[in-house]
Amino acid sequence: MQTDERRGATPDGNLSWNTLRSSGEVIVHVFGELDMATAPTLSDLLQRIENEGERSIVVDLAGLEFCDSSGLRALVVLHQRAERTGLRLVLRSPAPPVQRLFELTNTDALLERG
């Protein structure tokens, strides 16, 4: 089994991530704040992963301390794209503030849990 781990962060350091590729699945651990300033970076990262041919992406949200409507929109757009393309998308372990945002906006019903 071959694995490949990579790390990255936004220039301001408000959002960081590491990706672990193993056995046809990519796990993306995100940390910090997902907001108007950082959501485009996460969207770009996830789009690159998709473009590389990965068919399964797990986004681990345990380290996400804050998520605003821009961050939520980025995750919903990813979900919509996944449904259209057959990509397996799992959002895992949302931190309590992020879980609360999902519940308040009824997006928790749209996003697969793993």
DRENVO-159570 format. One record per residue (C-alpha): residue number from 0; residue in three letters; z, y, x. Coordinates in pm, 1 decimal. Example, Ala and Ser with C-alpha at 12.3 -4.5 7.8 and 13.67 -1.06 7.14 Angstrom:
REM residues 2
{0, ALA, {780.0, -450.0, 1230.0}}
{1, SER, {714.0, -106.0, 1367.0}}
This chain:
REM residues 114
{0, MET, {0.0, 0.0, 0.0}}
{1, GLN, {-110.1, 330.2, 149.4}}
{2, THR, {87.3, 648.2, 78.9}}
{3, ASP, {11.4, 1010.1, 154.1}}
{4, GLU, {269.6, 1285.5, 116.6}}
{5, ARG, {193.6, 1657.6, 126.2}}
{6, ARG, {402.6, 1971.0, 75.9}}
{7, GLY, {317.5, 2323.5, -25.4}}
{8, ALA, {457.3, 2649.6, -160.9}}
{9, THR, {344.5, 2977.5, -305.0}}
{10, PRO, {341.8, 3267.0, -55.2}}
{11, ASP, {651.7, 3419.3, -215.3}}
{12, GLY, {832.4, 3083.9, -203.1}}
{13, ASN, {919.3, 3092.4, -573.7}}
{14, LEU, {740.6, 2763.1, -638.0}}
{15, SER, {713.0, 2469.4, -404.0}}
{16, TRP, {592.6, 2114.5, -443.9}}
{17, ASN, {537.0, 1789.4, -272.7}}
{18, THR, {282.2, 1530.8, -370.6}}
{19, LEU, {301.8, 1161.4, -306.6}}
{20, ARG, {-12.5, 952.5, -350.3}}
{21, SER, {33.5, 581.9, -380.1}}
{22, SER, {-158.2, 301.0, -550.2}}
{23, GLY, {-388.3, 524.3, -756.5}}
{24, GLU, {-112.0, 752.5, -880.7}}
{25, VAL, {-10.6, 1098.5, -768.2}}
{26, ILE, {345.6, 1217.0, -821.0}}
{27, VAL, {388.1, 1593.7, -802.2}}
{28, HIS, {748.4, 1712.3, -763.7}}
{29, VAL, {779.5, 2083.1, -846.4}}
{30, PHE, {1068.7, 2308.7, -749.4}}
{31, GLY, {1161.6, 2666.2, -833.0}}
{32, GLU, {1001.3, 2888.4, -1093.5}}
{33, LEU, {685.4, 2829.6, -1293.9}}
{34, ASP, {587.1, 3168.9, -1429.4}}
{35, MET, {301.1, 3415.7, -1454.5}}
{36, ALA, {289.8, 3454.8, -1076.3}}
{37, THR, {305.6, 3085.2, -985.2}}
{38, ALA, {136.0, 2903.9, -1275.7}}
{39, PRO, {-217.9, 2964.3, -1141.4}}
{40, THR, {-121.4, 2799.0, -811.7}}
{41, LEU, {14.7, 2490.4, -987.1}}
{42, SER, {-293.1, 2477.2, -1211.4}}
{43, ASP, {-519.0, 2492.4, -906.2}}
{44, LEU, {-321.3, 2217.1, -733.2}}
{45, LEU, {-341.3, 1986.3, -1033.5}}
{46, GLN, {-713.1, 2061.3, -1078.8}}
{47, ARG, {-777.4, 1968.9, -713.4}}
{48, ILE, {-590.8, 1642.3, -763.3}}
{49, GLU, {-805.8, 1565.6, -1067.7}}
{50, ASN, {-1123.4, 1658.9, -881.9}}
{51, GLU, {-1033.1, 1412.2, -606.4}}
{52, GLY, {-1072.7, 1136.1, -864.3}}
{53, GLU, {-711.3, 1055.1, -937.0}}
{54, ARG, {-668.1, 900.7, -1280.8}}
{55, SER, {-289.5, 916.7, -1307.8}}
{56, ILE, {-68.7, 1220.3, -1242.2}}
{57, VAL, {307.7, 1229.2, -1283.2}}
{58, VAL, {459.7, 1577.7, -1277.7}}
{59, ASP, {830.0, 1558.3, -1199.2}}
{60, LEU, {1002.6, 1868.5, -1338.2}}
{61, ALA, {1359.9, 1792.0, -1229.9}}
{62, GLY, {1353.0, 2067.3, -966.0}}
{63, LEU, {1200.4, 2329.5, -1192.1}}
{64, GLU, {1469.4, 2591.1, -1255.3}}
{65, PHE, {1264.4, 2821.8, -1479.1}}
{66, CYS, {945.7, 2804.9, -1682.4}}
{67, ASP, {800.7, 3089.8, -1887.9}}
{68, SER, {514.3, 3088.2, -2136.4}}
{69, SER, {255.8, 3107.5, -1855.8}}
{70, GLY, {396.3, 2795.9, -1693.8}}
{71, LEU, {413.5, 2619.9, -2028.0}}
{72, ARG, {51.8, 2714.6, -2096.3}}
{73, ALA, {-55.1, 2566.2, -1761.0}}
{74, LEU, {108.4, 2235.3, -1853.9}}
{75, VAL, {-42.0, 2237.0, -2205.9}}
{76, VAL, {-390.7, 2308.1, -2065.7}}
{77, LEU, {-347.1, 2017.7, -1823.4}}
{78, HIS, {-243.1, 1796.9, -2114.6}}
{79, GLN, {-551.4, 1900.4, -2315.1}}
{80, ARG, {-780.2, 1835.7, -2019.1}}
{81, ALA, {-616.9, 1496.3, -1964.4}}
{82, GLU, {-682.2, 1397.7, -2324.2}}
{83, ARG, {-1050.3, 1493.2, -2292.6}}
{84, THR, {-1107.2, 1316.1, -1961.5}}
{85, GLY, {-888.1, 1008.4, -2001.9}}
{86, LEU, {-647.9, 1115.9, -1727.7}}
{87, ARG, {-301.1, 962.5, -1756.1}}
{88, LEU, {-50.1, 1246.3, -1748.7}}
{89, VAL, {325.6, 1203.1, -1750.9}}
{90, LEU, {582.7, 1480.4, -1739.6}}
{91, ARG, {907.0, 1343.3, -1605.2}}
{92, SER, {1269.3, 1456.5, -1591.9}}
{93, PRO, {1244.3, 1815.2, -1715.2}}
{94, ALA, {1545.7, 2018.9, -1609.3}}
{95, PRO, {1757.8, 2131.8, -1909.2}}
{96, PRO, {1609.2, 2485.8, -1930.6}}
{97, VAL, {1256.2, 2343.3, -1923.2}}
{98, GLN, {1343.1, 2075.0, -2178.3}}
{99, ARG, {1483.6, 2347.8, -2404.3}}
{100, LEU, {1158.6, 2546.5, -2374.5}}
{101, PHE, {960.2, 2236.2, -2475.2}}
{102, GLU, {1186.6, 2184.2, -2775.8}}
{103, LEU, {1175.5, 2548.4, -2890.0}}
{104, THR, {796.5, 2557.0, -2875.5}}
{105, ASN, {741.2, 2206.5, -3017.3}}
{106, THR, {541.8, 2114.8, -2709.2}}
{107, ASP, {774.0, 1825.3, -2633.4}}
{108, ALA, {579.2, 1626.6, -2894.2}}
{109, LEU, {251.3, 1686.6, -2707.8}}
{110, LEU, {362.7, 1578.5, -2362.9}}
{111, GLU, {415.4, 1218.6, -2262.3}}
{112, ARG, {749.3, 1138.7, -2107.5}}
{113, GLY, {792.2, 886.8, -1831.8}}
